[in-house]
Amino acid sequence: MRLTRYTDYALRTLLYLGAQDLGTGAPRQASIGEIARAYGISENHLTKVVHQLGRLGLVRTTRGRGGGLRLALPPGEIVIGAVVRQTEEDLALVECFGSGACAITPACRLRHVLGEALDAFLAVLDRYTLADLLADGSAPDLMRLLGLPEGGGREGGGPEPAGHRIGLSAGDA
């Protein structure tokens, strides 16, 4: 399974916002330009990603002077599998998953096997939240690599992990 650059940027934006909140000890606004520079990515493309994250209720955006963006939910409520489902335009691994027709569809077992593999991939992502990705001491390293100020966050360098979630379906996330 290969995720699009769009989903990659969405996940990286959420990681940046979560890590910066840990560094300052409180939610802080970040600009799209700041995030784009930290990752060395296109500000124009990131703007589209952030717009969708705002529509999804994952990021709160404020326009104007002193504006910016920050997480709209606690990191423990942002399920990685749900983010992937909401930002990937097409999770169809092969043509027959969608509306495309294939001459061997009636006898082919590959579609079932690939469908099972996709379900397993998403099930693993559903077990993790943004808090899990920022836990276990990884947040200080992320803050350093992204050029964020350290200190003031929860002792131990990250949020309390939400725990691995098991058995979530797309509707539960």
Buried (B, 14 or more C-beta within 10 A) or exposed (E): EEBEEBBBBBBBBBBBBBBBBBBBEEEBBBEBEBBBEBBEBEBEEBEEBBEBBBEBEBBBBEEEEEEBBBBBBBBBBBBBBBBBBBBBEEBBBEEBBEEEEEEEEEEEEEBEEBBEEBEEBBBEBBBBBBBBBBBEEBBBEBBEEBEBEBEEBBEEBBBEBBEEBEEBEEEEB
